[in-house]
Amino acid sequence: MKTRALKPVLLAVTAALALSACATATPYGPAGQGSRYGYSDMRVDDTHFRVSFAGNSVTTREQVEMALLLRAAEVTLESGHDWFATVNRATDRDVRYVGSPDPFYYDRYSPFWGPSWRYYRRGYWSPWRDPFGPGMDFQEIDRYEATAEIVVGSGPKPAGDPNAFDAREVVQNLGPRVPRPM
C-alpha cells in the first residue's frame, strides 16, 4: 500500500482517538446550562419531590443512579429534613446504533482506497457501490436517565424501610464517588 493512500486512514484513526480521549462522564451539576445532562428536581408539595439525573453516552448506569441518590439527599437537606424515602424510582435506558463505513475495508477492484470507491462489474465500472460492501462498523450507544419521587422527613429514618435513606450518610458516602465538573 502506498504512503499516499495510508495518510487519510492514519488521519482518521488519529482524529477518532483524539475525540474518544475527550469524552468524559456527565459531571454532577444542574441540567439546562447549555446541556441536557445533569440533575433536575421539582418540589411537588412540602414533603414530596421529583428528582432526576440524565447521563451522556459515557456515563454508566451506576454513576447515574449514584448521582440521583446524591441529589435526593441534597434536596432533603436543603429542605430542612433528615431522611428521604423513594416512592417511585426508575432508570431508563436509551439505546442507539450508529453505523459507519469500515476505514479498513479494501475493494480489490478500486484504484482508490477511500469513500469514493466504485464497484467493478463484468469488465466495466458501475456507478453503484459494491452490494456486499463497504464493510460497516456498528456501535451501540447507551444513555441512562434515572428518576425518583421522594418523600422527606425529620428525625431518625423509618426502621425497616429498605427505601429510606439517611441524607447525611448518603452525601458522606456517595459525594466523593460522583464526578464533579472540572
C-alpha positions as CSV (number, residue, x, y, z in Angstrom):
1,M,0.0,0.0,0.0
2,K,1.3,3.4,-0.9
3,T,2.0,6.1,1.7
4,R,-0.3,8.5,0.0
5,A,-3.3,6.1,0.4
6,L,-2.3,5.4,4.1
7,K,-2.3,9.1,5.1
8,P,-6.1,9.5,5.2
9,V,-6.5,6.4,7.2
10,L,-3.9,7.5,9.7
11,L,-5.6,10.9,9.9
12,A,-9.0,9.3,10.6
13,V,-7.6,7.0,13.3
14,T,-5.8,9.9,15.0
15,A,-8.9,12.0,14.9
16,A,-11.0,9.2,16.4
17,L,-8.5,8.6,19.2
18,A,-8.4,12.3,20.0
19,L,-12.1,12.6,20.2
20,S,-12.5,9.5,22.3
21,A,-10.0,10.9,24.8
22,C,-12.1,14.0,25.2
23,A,-15.3,12.0,26.1
24,T,-16.0,12.1,29.9
25,A,-18.8,11.1,32.1
26,T,-21.5,13.6,32.8
27,P,-20.2,15.8,35.7
28,Y,-22.5,16.3,38.6
29,G,-24.4,19.6,38.1
30,P,-27.7,21.0,37.1
31,A,-29.1,20.3,33.7
32,G,-30.1,23.1,31.4
33,Q,-26.9,25.2,31.5
34,G,-26.0,24.5,27.9
35,S,-26.5,20.8,28.4
36,R,-29.5,18.5,28.8
37,Y,-27.3,16.2,31.0
38,G,-27.2,16.6,34.8
39,Y,-29.7,16.7,37.6
40,S,-33.1,18.4,37.9
41,D,-35.6,18.5,40.7
42,M,-39.1,19.8,41.4
43,R,-41.0,20.3,44.6
44,V,-44.4,18.6,44.5
45,D,-45.6,19.6,48.0
46,D,-44.0,20.2,51.4
47,T,-42.7,16.7,51.7
48,H,-42.6,15.3,48.2
49,F,-40.1,16.0,45.4
50,R,-39.4,14.6,41.9
51,V,-35.6,14.2,41.2
52,S,-33.9,13.1,38.0
53,F,-30.4,12.7,36.6
54,A,-29.6,12.2,32.9
55,G,-26.2,11.0,31.8
56,N,-24.4,11.1,28.5
57,S,-23.3,8.1,26.5
58,V,-20.1,7.7,28.6
59,T,-21.9,7.8,31.9
60,T,-22.6,4.3,33.3
61,R,-25.9,3.2,34.8
62,E,-24.2,3.0,38.3
63,Q,-23.0,6.6,38.0
64,V,-26.4,7.9,37.0
65,E,-28.1,6.1,39.9
66,M,-25.5,7.3,42.4
67,A,-25.9,10.9,41.2
68,L,-29.7,10.6,41.6
69,L,-29.4,9.4,45.2
70,L,-26.9,12.2,45.9
71,R,-29.3,14.8,44.5
72,A,-32.2,13.3,46.5
73,A,-30.1,13.6,49.7
74,E,-29.1,17.2,48.9
75,V,-32.7,18.2,48.2
76,T,-33.7,16.6,51.6
77,L,-31.1,18.6,53.5
78,E,-31.8,21.8,51.6
79,S,-35.5,21.5,52.6
80,G,-34.5,21.1,56.3
81,H,-35.2,17.4,56.7
82,D,-33.0,14.4,57.7
83,W,-34.1,11.4,55.7
84,F,-35.8,10.6,52.4
85,A,-37.6,7.5,51.1
86,T,-38.1,6.7,47.4
87,V,-41.7,6.2,46.5
88,N,-41.2,5.5,42.7
89,R,-37.8,5.0,41.2
90,A,-36.9,4.1,37.6
91,T,-33.8,4.0,35.4
92,D,-34.5,4.3,31.7
93,R,-32.0,3.1,29.0
94,D,-31.9,4.8,25.6
95,V,-30.1,2.7,23.0
96,R,-28.9,4.0,19.6
97,Y,-27.0,2.1,17.0
98,V,-24.6,4.1,14.9
99,G,-23.1,2.6,11.7
100,S,-20.0,3.9,9.9
101,P,-18.1,2.6,7.0
102,D,-15.1,0.4,8.0
103,P,-12.0,2.5,7.3
104,F,-10.0,-0.7,6.6
105,Y,-12.4,-2.1,4.0
106,Y,-10.5,-2.8,0.8
107,D,-12.2,-3.1,-2.6
108,R,-9.7,-5.0,-4.8
109,Y,-11.2,-3.6,-8.0
110,S,-11.0,0.0,-7.0
111,P,-7.9,2.1,-7.9
112,F,-8.7,4.3,-4.9
113,W,-8.9,3.4,-1.2
114,G,-11.4,5.8,0.3
115,P,-15.0,6.9,0.4
116,S,-15.2,7.2,-3.4
117,W,-14.9,3.5,-4.3
118,R,-16.9,2.1,-7.1
119,Y,-17.8,-1.5,-7.9
120,Y,-16.2,-3.2,-10.9
121,R,-18.7,-5.5,-12.7
122,R,-18.2,-7.6,-15.8
123,G,-15.5,-5.5,-17.3
124,Y,-16.9,-2.0,-16.7
125,W,-17.1,0.4,-13.7
126,S,-20.5,0.7,-12.2
127,P,-21.7,4.0,-10.7
128,W,-23.3,1.9,-7.9
129,R,-21.4,0.7,-4.9
130,D,-20.4,-2.9,-4.1
131,P,-23.6,-4.6,-2.9
132,F,-21.6,-6.6,-0.4
133,G,-19.6,-3.7,1.0
134,P,-18.1,-1.5,2.1
135,G,-17.9,-3.2,5.4
136,M,-19.8,-1.4,8.2
137,D,-18.8,-1.0,11.8
138,F,-21.8,-0.7,14.2
139,Q,-21.6,0.7,17.7
140,E,-24.2,0.5,20.4
141,I,-24.6,3.8,22.4
142,D,-26.4,3.6,25.7
143,R,-27.6,6.6,27.7
144,Y,-29.3,6.4,31.1
145,E,-31.7,8.6,32.9
146,A,-32.8,7.9,36.5
147,T,-35.9,9.5,38.1
148,A,-37.4,9.2,41.6
149,E,-40.2,10.6,43.5
150,I,-39.1,11.0,47.1
151,V,-40.8,11.8,50.4
152,V,-38.7,13.6,53.0
153,G,-39.0,13.6,56.8
154,S,-37.3,14.8,60.0
155,G,-35.8,12.8,62.8
156,P,-34.5,9.2,62.5
157,K,-35.2,7.4,59.3
158,P,-38.0,4.8,59.5
159,A,-36.7,1.5,60.7
160,G,-37.2,-1.5,58.4
161,D,-38.0,0.5,55.3
162,P,-35.5,-0.5,52.6
163,N,-36.3,2.6,50.5
164,A,-35.5,5.0,53.3
165,F,-32.1,6.7,53.4
166,D,-30.3,9.0,55.9
167,A,-29.5,12.0,53.8
168,R,-26.3,12.9,55.6
169,E,-24.9,9.4,55.2
170,V,-25.7,9.4,51.5
171,V,-23.9,12.7,51.0
172,Q,-20.9,11.4,53.0
173,N,-20.7,8.1,51.2
174,L,-21.6,9.0,47.6
175,G,-20.4,12.6,47.4
176,P,-16.7,11.7,46.8
177,R,-17.6,9.0,44.3
178,V,-19.7,11.2,41.9
179,P,-17.6,13.0,39.2
180,R,-17.7,16.8,39.6
181,P,-17.1,19.5,36.9
182,M,-13.5,20.5,36.4
